[in-house]
Amino acid sequence: MIVLELLPAWRVRGKPMTTPMKTLRICTLVTMLWSAPALFSADEAPGEFWFAKRTDGQPGTGTLQDPYNARNSDTFDGWMRKIPERSVIHLLPGEYETQGFSRGNVPGFVVKNGWRIKGAGTGNTTLKLVAVATDRTVSSGWNAVLFSGWGKPVSQVSIEDLTVDCNYQGISKVSGLTNLSTQAVFLLGDNLRVERVKAIRAAGLRYDQGGKLNPETFVITVGPHGDTEQPWGYRIHDCEVSEFAGGFCTAIAIAGAGSRGGATGVISGNRVRLSEPGQFAYSGYASAGILIENNVAIGAHRGLNWDTGQGRNLVVRGNFFLEQPAIGAMLGGAEDSVFENNIIELTGSNSVGIKMSAKNSVFPGASGWIIRNNVIRNLSKGKNFAVQFVNEVPPPGSVFEYNRVDPSLKFGDLGKGFESWANNTDLEGRALRKP
């Protein structure tokens, strides 16, 4: 039986409007998503293997009647290394320890092509990281719990119905290291799915004195392995990232261009709770045809962040970016994209609802964005902004229409502003003057 955990107290102050999406690019996106190959084709007969936390001391044979005994990380990882490609792996209720990705001084295991890893629900099955591989500096380290590795791309992989405990505090205590970055799921290839996964206690604190190590961790991320794969079939749905242990992160992302100039996929129905600078909720780095829909971000310093790689046809709709202390949405890239029916709540001082950047030395450059039917609220007494342009340079060809904006919010110096500004109002429906 699959048990799904319902999250308590995800505060929502409003609901998105239901204006239908009528642009051709949405139809194209949906067609591409539905045309992706099925997770397993009809002529495949993957093997099935079961794991349990047994108390009888027997090793098990991997069947449902006699599951593998995963009594510690050595036995669990040992079994995982032996399981072949295109297998279904069932983790029965319990907490399973793992050393995660096989790297350096950590034996661990690598997620293989065609694996489908199924837990018994986020409240019943936990996969807990217990080791990291130290960097060359020996003063810092990194690991991922479920990683497909840098060697070969994988295809038709899914992770479902479990909690992934990245265990920063426990690993730091055992290793004596505090400069650690840990992440939950990192899959590279095509047709990759992560559904109903709860990632907790990840960290982005990897650091060296020379500043050559990037501390940022990507807690749940899927994308193409390189520039030669077909970048399709990506889905991250109904997942949660919470209890982040500190440092820098992008919580949930589809990343990479692949062979067609951008990955296609869906990020939907997820929940992220963060609290510190440098912590971002959602992204689609260098992707094309990504749908980011009906997600919640609370306390992230960027609810949506696009600051790396160019892309196109990004659709961001129906999301709740709540208690945002810095930036609700950073649109520093992508062209011919839509940001609609989202709710942004600003806190702190000098916060910005939507920040946009034309091409410059930092950002790849946004262009052709349609920003419509959003609600931007101000929850603090600070001097906050509805919209700002980086360096006061407007991204070309962008539209701002039918938005509702808290009248206490300011508009930065928009220079020549948007190509089109129409039918924007305050929260009471009174017309907003074009800045």
PyMOL commands that set and color helices and strands:
alter all, ss='L'
color gray80, all
select helices_A, chain A and resi 24-34+73-82+168-175+390-392
alter helices_A, ss='H'
color red, helices_A
select strands_A, chain A and resi 48-52+68-69+88-91+94-98+116-118+125-129+133-134+140-147+154-165+179-200+203-204+217-223+234-237+240-242+249-254+265-268+271-273+279-283+290-293+296-298+302-306+315-317+320-324+327-331+335-340+343-346+352-356+367-372+375-378+385-389+399-401+404-405+410-411+420-422+425-426
alter strands_A, ss='S'
color yellow, strands_A
deselect
rebuild
show_as cartoon
